Structures are given as structure tokens and as C-alpha cells.
Amino acid sequence: MTLIHKPLNRRSILKAGTAGGVALATPTIFTSSAWSAPYLNEPTGAEVTLGFNVPQTGAYADEGADELRAYQLAVKHLNGEGDGGMLNTFSSKALGGNGVNGKKVAFVTGDTQTKSDAARASAKRMIEKDGAIMITGGSSSGVAIAVQSLCQEAGVIFMAGLTHSNDTTGKDRRANGFRHFFNTEMTGAALAPVLKNAMGTDRKAYHLTADYTWGWSQEGSIKKYTEALGWDTVAAVRTPLGAGDFSQYLTPVLNSGADVLILNHYGKDMVNSLTQAVQFGLRDKMVNGKKFEIVVPLFSRLMAQGAGDAIKGIFGSTNWHWSLQDEGSKAFVKSFGQEYGFPPSQAAQTCYAQTILYADAAQRAGTFEPCAVAAALEGYDFDGLGNGPTHYRAADHQCFKDVLVVKGKENPSSQFDLLEVVEITPRAQVEYAPDMEDVKGDLGTCNNGA
């Protein structure tokens, strides 16, 4: 059967080195025979194996558990089990719920432990011993960058899970890696105008920052956009991942003259630091004639659950929220809820979307050959996966879509109804040039691992 493919631009054809000799006049309709070069872990049996590499232990384990649930649900839908979820709303109709390229989808899992070395080791095992054709997952940008680099070296596609640092598709971008999740640059661009309206332009900010690539990136983006408003940065203090007790870092805030605390923390670290900040009485104070405020730039529903009442009134941003009423979001929430008994997190949604996007690209390419799949993803426009119209940019493999600014609800109706969407920031407001100073990098060339 002849499959209709996304038109390939000249850059994509040149990058897909295994298509050697393909001329610029190559037509935009291909069969799998057009990509005939050998590649690593080419599936020869009735199944194709995907590798799900998530934090099952460590500071981000709650996110990892939800990611794994979403991955398993995506596999069910790809294989024709369940109600099909977002396959029914996805703008592409290449997938039919009968596997991918005539093969049933299977998977293996690994525990990143929220540690880069452990994540690389588990990804390496899945590639070398289990024959994984694609690796996906992670809830730490440090992990994502490490595994993305490994996948580039090995010659398989990496579909990043929850990774928010600019560096993933910035200075550490790789031709074999793709990110659906938004980044810290987009958070700053979306969140700063809301903070201006809520808190004014004369503020003094104190940052507590997770001491690794995501924290540094998040701190830098928030500084960039809040200082442009007129805010002063009083201090920026780095904290170790998984610190648990943040009291030694919170005590100096009281005497710093700051009237805003910005917590560049995620997962259990954010739950602990925010809860302890509220217990310290920071939110009850008046400083510089203003009510003291706390900001959590990157939010999730799982974190909101962990922090409880401390989350009320706190602003942040998120990639997606289960309360959205577009058809894709409703379909996913229904499927996930029926499977697990509660609504999905943003981590679940982005991981489900990445699995579907990979499968769709392979189906449209008519092959699992990594560089053909990469070419099918580059410059791809799609809808129906819960974020509205989305573009996978060819220059850096970053998705661009609307960004949500949220706030902790004062009167939640349930243990899951904790965040309210206060603004949907249009995609145009968060787009940036791929060679902008804060995000520029060298994508390199695709590797098939042959």
C-alpha cells in the first residue's frame, strides 16, 4: 500500500543521511522501499519495541508513575485496545489502531532514579538488550539531556518526556531528539505579564533554585522577564535536588528585603519548599508595603495535590491541564480516568502525545528507520492532542503551542480540582528564533546507528 507522507524539505532530506542520493526533485509520496538503508534495531518480527524510561524512584517519582500510566495507555490505543483516546481526535489519520507499520507495539521500562547516569544505563540496556527502536521519558531535564545524547550516539529516536530546560532543544539539542513539552523561555514569556497585572512592576524577588540544568534555566528565564518589568533580583540561591528540608534556605529570605519568593523547584522539592515557606509565615507578611507573594513558575496537578492548601493563590505555568474542554483533552481525560480512576497530569499528557506522534511519524514514513521518522516529524503541524494547533519546528525539534498560566484555587471542588487556568497565552507570544542567545545550539545530523 502506498502511504502519503509529510512533504520533506531540502534540509530534512540532506539530514536523513540514509536516504543518500535522494535528489531535490524527490516526490512527496513514498513507500518504505524509499528508505532501504539498514538501521539499528530494525524490527524483523511481529512486534516493535519502545523503551519507556521514567523516574520510578527519587524526587520526581510521582511524575514518573503518571508518565508510565500514559505510555501504557498509548500502547493500548495504538494496538486497538480501549476506546482509542486521542487517536480519535488527532488531526492525522495515518494510525488505525492496528499497531504501527503492520507490527504490534510492545514496550520495556527502566527507572531513571532522577539521575543522569542511571537513566543512561537503563536506556542503554533497553537499546542493546531489548532492541528498543525509540526511547522516551524522564521528568528531569538533566536526565532528558543525558539520554538524548545517548540516543544520538546510538542511533535511535528520543522522544523527550517532561523536560522544561531551554537546553534540551537549545544548546544541547540533537537531531535524534524531539520535545513536545514547553520550556522555561515560554514560561517566562507567558507568566511575566500575568505577574505584572497581579503584583505590579516594583517588586524585589528572591529565587530558590534546583541546582541542575532545569533550575538554572528556569531562574534565568524568570529573571529575564521579571527584570524587564522593573523587578529587582535580591538573591538567587541554589538548592540540591531532593533536599527535603528547605528551612536553612528559607530563613535568610525573611531578612533579605524581598517581597516575592520564586521557587524554581519541581516535584517533591516544590511540595516541600512551598509547604515549608507557608509554615514559616511568609505569605502572611507585609514587606516594602506590599503583601508577600510566592511564585512557582512550573506547576503540575500532582504537585498541587502534594502541597495542599499551600497552593492557594499561587501563580505558575503548565503545559496542559485536565480541565481543558477541547475535544482532544476531553477524550484523553475520559480514557485515562476510565483506566486509572483519576485525571491525568501534564506529564501524562505530554508522554502520551509523544508516543502517538512517534507512531504517527513512523506510519507516515512507512518505516521505523530513525532518520525517516525524524524527517516526518520536522516541520510537522498537527492538532487534536490536547494543546490546540501545534508545530514541531525543524530547526531545533521544539514544539510550539499555547501556554497555560494557572493559579492555585481558593475553593477547590475536589482533590483533583486544584488549579484554575487564568490565561491561555497564545503561541505567537511565546515563540522565539532558534538562534536566540538563550537557546541557540547545533542540531547536528541524524544518526541511524547502522
Disulfide bonds with the S-S distance in Angstrom:
Cys371-Cys446 2.28
